[in-house]
Amino acid sequence: MEEQIVEKNKRYWNDYADLWFGTTALPKYGVRFVTEDDLHFFSDVEGKKVLELCCGSGHSLKYLADKGAGELWGLDLSQKQLDNAKQMLKGSGCNPRLICAPMEADSDIPEDYFDYVFSIYGIGWTTDLAGTFKKVASYLKKDGIFIFSWGHPLHYCVAKSYETGEDEVIDGKLVFSRSYFDESYLKMPVHDTDVTFANRKISTYVNALYDAGFIIERMVEQTDEKSLSDTEDDSPKAQKAKMVPLSMCFKCRKL
Ligand SMILES: C[S@@+](CC[C@H](N)C(=O)[O-])C[C@H]1O[C@@H](n2cnc3c(N)ncnc32)[C@H](O)[C@@H]1O
């Protein structure tokens, strides 16, 4: 079943790669969320060896190249995304090694090698969270840093309106339709098809990180200041972002 999910998601990312060009990349970590300009998680990246899982169109790699990262590697299961990344990074002076593989699989990525492994809105696609975190730990040097962002699990518990497809907010109250405890795979409709992923609890991430040999230095679940203070925008998404985080981000260190 897991293999079928990865295969189907891969078809989606190959078919729709162009629509995602640079949409979820550093300095952005997520939706209506604080950015790298606020968090400074990559403040000492100069000269460092960096690997991005689910690197997509390569915009985050470019961002870190501009900050002086020494060696850049990217992995993604979609060849179309990697073609876009290659094109985007052409002429930028950085020459990343791009690997086409699912993050769950064994690959030629070296072990005990990287100073940073990171993923911006990628980790949640894994069908094997515990195994993926163990792989990340194996790629990192001791004391290496693992940074990742993903949708906040509460975000996916809120109902969508049948009429508008938007988040369901009634008289200023959020409607929940999915249990926070339900970690079974969910299908998210997108672009006339759907993609599949599991909505995992925070404790599932925390415990899997610990089991893989990480300590968590920071966990962030903060809607950005602009969205919190905006009094004009009363769209369902804006109201929701004031009540629950839409995204989350972890900074961890390999022990
Ligand atoms: C929302 S995009 C994030 C991309 C990236 N942050 C960017 O700046 O373009 C998610 C990416 O994860 C990749 N992906 C999805 N499932 C994956 C898997 N199991 N292994 C590796 N990559 C995967 C997709 O191909 C896609 O490029």
PDBQT file of the ligand as one rigid body, heavy atoms in Angstrom, charges set to zero:
ROOT
HETATM    1  C1  LIG A 301       5.482  21.014  -1.459  1.00  0.00    +0.000 C 
HETATM    2  S1  LIG A 301       6.838  20.413  -2.419  1.00  0.00    +0.000 S 
HETATM    3  C2  LIG A 301       8.171  21.189  -1.553  1.00  0.00    +0.000 C 
HETATM    4  C3  LIG A 301       9.264  21.475  -2.473  1.00  0.00    +0.000 C 
HETATM    5  C4  LIG A 301      10.374  22.413  -2.070  1.00  0.00    +0.000 C 
HETATM    6  N1  LIG A 301      10.359  22.892  -0.733  1.00  0.00    +0.000 N 
HETATM    7  C5  LIG A 301      10.442  23.557  -3.061  1.00  0.00    +0.000 C 
HETATM    8  O1  LIG A 301      10.944  24.596  -2.693  1.00  0.00    +0.000 OA
HETATM    9  O2  LIG A 301      10.044  23.434  -4.220  1.00  0.00    +0.000 OA
HETATM   10  C6  LIG A 301       6.999  18.734  -1.962  1.00  0.00    +0.000 C 
HETATM   11  C7  LIG A 301       8.068  17.968  -2.755  1.00  0.00    +0.000 C 
HETATM   12  O3  LIG A 301       8.191  16.684  -2.137  1.00  0.00    +0.000 OA
HETATM   13  C8  LIG A 301       8.448  15.732  -3.142  1.00  0.00    +0.000 C 
HETATM   14  N2  LIG A 301       8.072  14.423  -2.595  1.00  0.00    +0.000 N 
HETATM   15  C9  LIG A 301       6.821  13.975  -2.300  1.00  0.00    +0.000 A 
HETATM   16  N3  LIG A 301       6.889  12.738  -1.778  1.00  0.00    +0.000 NA
HETATM   17  C10 LIG A 301       8.209  12.403  -1.711  1.00  0.00    +0.000 A 
HETATM   18  C11 LIG A 301       8.927  11.252  -1.265  1.00  0.00    +0.000 A 
HETATM   19  N4  LIG A 301       8.283  10.212  -0.736  1.00  0.00    +0.000 N 
HETATM   20  N5  LIG A 301      10.284  11.267  -1.358  1.00  0.00    +0.000 NA
HETATM   21  C12 LIG A 301      10.944  12.317  -1.902  1.00  0.00    +0.000 A 
HETATM   22  N6  LIG A 301      10.311  13.428  -2.352  1.00  0.00    +0.000 NA
HETATM   23  C13 LIG A 301       8.966  13.475  -2.247  1.00  0.00    +0.000 A 
HETATM   24  C14 LIG A 301       7.615  16.201  -4.322  1.00  0.00    +0.000 C 
HETATM   25  O4  LIG A 301       8.062  15.678  -5.545  1.00  0.00    +0.000 OA
HETATM   26  C15 LIG A 301       7.755  17.713  -4.213  1.00  0.00    +0.000 C 
HETATM   27  O5  LIG A 301       8.816  18.176  -5.015  1.00  0.00    +0.000 OA
ENDROOT
TORSDOF 0
